[in-house]
């Protein structure tokens, strides 16, 4: 019988796969060079792709009238793996 107060690593918590959502105005649409790094919009870090995608979509829709503004999802969990 398991101990209900036990919070060991054997619990069934979902695996954290961190994702960063950020964006800003690009110098041109053929590159990923930002016009001004000091104005980058860091939306946040999210625990999974689904929540990051929802945040990305919301920000992309808010800036639909600015053709030079782009938002991106970075898979931080891939950068953190040894």
Order of alpha helices (4+ residues) and beta strands (2+ residues): beta-beta-alpha-beta-alpha
